[in-house]
Amino acid sequence: MALTSLAGQKNLKSLIASEAVSRHSGAYLLAGEDGKGKHSFASEFAKALMCENPGTDGACGKCRPCHYYDALTTPDIVRIDKPDDTKNVKVSDIRERIVAESSVKRQFSRNKVFIINLDYVSVEGQNALLKSIEEPLSDVVYIMIASGTDRILATVRSRVMELKFDRYTEDEVMNILKSKNIEGDDETLRMICAMSSYNPGRAVMMSADDFFIGLNRDVTDFTLRLADDSLTDILCTENTFLADNKQNVDLILEIMIKIFGDMTKYIVYPDLPSKTEYAKKIHKFTVRHRQLSRSGIDRCVTALIDFKKSLEVNSNFDGACCAMMLKISKELKK
């Protein structure tokens, strides 16, 4: 493997390759939501840092450190990840496996590398790391990964060089899905890309999950029914659907926002081809409800956003849910 084996992130790859050749820091941070490839990029960065002849594509893959790395036999890398028996890595393990181990001389590689998952390092553990990352030995490098920066101490962040992920493009996520031989027509896969917020890992999980495919179909039917439902239907039947899927309400809202976006597309471009079953449903709906307007659809999306905000402040689920559905139903019937 080399950096070109990883999808997207042209700027990040270039920076990693450059830092592997000539470092400007002894500690780095790769922060991003799960599914963006933090572990893969950290692994390739570590390999390039240990390689004897790194280049524009990272590690050469031919030298002795690269062969040891690929064979998982190198002693010059230490990985700190989710512990098996506790919520966080023990502070004693931080001191033994990182602080103490960092003073042990490297054996084969150009640098000794520590990959540390900060999601499982407590405040006490991060404090134990401070001295090491502040004054690292010249041939010791710390690569830290995290799903976000909220739980990272300011004193830690100030001592690391942050390597930022760019947003993946639709084509990049599509290529990842196709490289994994995931079945589906392009429109369905592009819908999954959008639903995943262009997060490759999440898109792969969703596309391989029969539950998501079924939920997407059910939410589409539920949304379209709101244009014809009576008050009783909304307060009883439809509210039951959302209550039964309460644990997936964020995903349901994302799907509904996508549905309204597609409605807008067919309102603006009524002659746009509709090849999939889903697209045909949306197109047929907009033809049947010619009274729909872009401003009305915008108000439907606002109702969804308001509903989501109300849940964040612990509002009554059923009450907020009914209010949201009534607003949408009113707009769809205008």
Beta strands, then each sheet from edge to edge (+ up, - down):
strand 1: 27-31
strand 2: 77-80
strand 3: 112-117
strand 4: 140-146
strand 5: 161-164
sheet 1: 2+ 3+ 4+ 1+ 5+
end
